[in-house]
Structure formats: structure tokens, C-alpha cells
């Protein structure tokens, strides 16, 4: 059984259903390899929100959940992740995770301690994890800029066809004086590469055979 940890905030992004977007609609920025990346303006922020979507056949909800739960494995699939580990587990579906991301020059490396909570809707069996940056818990580390305003949401939604829609919505204030246009450029490349690696990594046996206690699978079709 895969040890329960929480989703890493490797993408260095922020979003959940509580965020109020501007009047602009999601704008498709990339559509390749069955992966779509959208961006959208966010009221009061210089930085765009991002949404990444794909559909995967023949995959269990437990497998998808297990891969994100396996925090230390983030270096295998999450773009720019160089370190991630469980800082504190509060319950099977509630924990803190530390993540360190190596950003391209001249951007300073970022790190974050996120608090993530998993849930599953009883009717649709949709799985969600909402992850948010914390402050005042873990001391800052020299040479890394600690993110303090971050939320990240993953959603695994079973479809009538038996496939699963995998989506990630996120947004961040990256801190310092990083120009908005630089951060917004990264909002396409990082989520795309992360999602592409994610759907490959989840096919490994350790995830395909995972059992997650709080996840209920849809009936076999």
C-alpha cells in the first residue's frame, strides 16, 4: 500500500474553486499530445491562472492519486522538481509537504511548504486535492525563495466512457520582483511538461497496483 503523503506543489502555481477570476475566459495556449494548456487573467494579480487538461484511458483513480501522494517521486515527473518530501502527516488525507524547484536562470530557486487535503465526491467519485502554501511553520532555507501565496488543485473525474479526465488548475504570486511576463511564459511550458510526464509515470506497476484507503473506484464497465 502506498504511504499517504500529499500532493507536491511543484508547478509553483495557485488555484482552486474559491478563486475569483476576471471576466476573461480560459484561452487555449497549447494543444499537443492530447494535453491542453489554458491561461486566464486573475483579478488583482499580474500573473495568469493556468489550467492543464488531459484524458487517460485504462487508469484507476487510486493509481493517479498514488502518484501525486508519492511526494519523493516528484523528481520523476514534475517539471523543475529537485526535492520533495512529507514534512508532517496529519491524517490519511491531510498532510504537509515540502517541495524545492530549480528554476531557469536568472530566476531564483523556489521552495514551498504546502498543506493539502484530499476528498472524493460520493456521487460522481471525482477525486480532488486542494493544496495551499503555509507560513510560519518551516524556517526558510538560504538560497531559496519561499513561496507564501500559492494554491494548487488536481481533479480526477471519471467519465461515462470509462476514461478519466485529469486536470490541474493553479496560480501563484512567485514573490520578489519577478516580472509578470516571465512568470506567465513559464505557465505554459512547466504545466505541459509536467502533465506529459505524469501520464507516463502513472503506468508504472507501483502505481497501477496501488491501494488508497479513502479512494472508491467506479464500477467496472
Phi, psi and omega in degrees: 000132182291132179295135184282120171229196181237167180299134175278151180261045186302326184294346184057055187223178181210129173182145164201183186292347181275350182285137180262115181275160173289180183290345182293149178270165173300134180247123180292123182252334180203139178218101185205144178054038179064026178234129177246133177242126180240150171232161184205143177291148179237128180305130175080008181230144173281349188249135182287153167278159181224144177227128179240132187224140169210166176236134184235134178269155170053049177224140180271150176299323180296324179294314178299316180296317183299323181294316179289325178297329181283079188303318184294341180278359185301332179294343181277340187220335184270120183303130177079358179284126177242349180196138174201139179202161178283122176275316178203133175255124181267325177198182181300330185236025184208117184199170175249139178226138175262137178222135178241127182240134179269109184266154182291146176302137010260022183280132180291144177302144180247151168219166185201146169249114184254149172251120185237141179231126179266151175207160175222129180288134185295320185280306185274343185065016175296132180259135180227148167225127175251124185237136184222140178296147178245164175225155174075013180251311183245130180298147178291154182248133182302137178086359180232136178270119182281124176281133182238349179233092185208137169220146184218134180230125171253143178225130175244108187247114177296138179253161180300331182287347185100348176282175178233129172276124180251123180223152179224126175239136187202161174198151181214148160262107188285359178078178183055204180254031180300123180299142181300325184292328178290313180299321182291329175297320181290342182293344178265310186291315183294310178298322181297310181296324179295313181294320180298319178288326181300313184289340173279317183295325185290348179280354179293147184304323182297336177264321180301327183261007185292148174239121179246120189301327185264006181257129174253129180274149174297156177300146179298140182254000000 
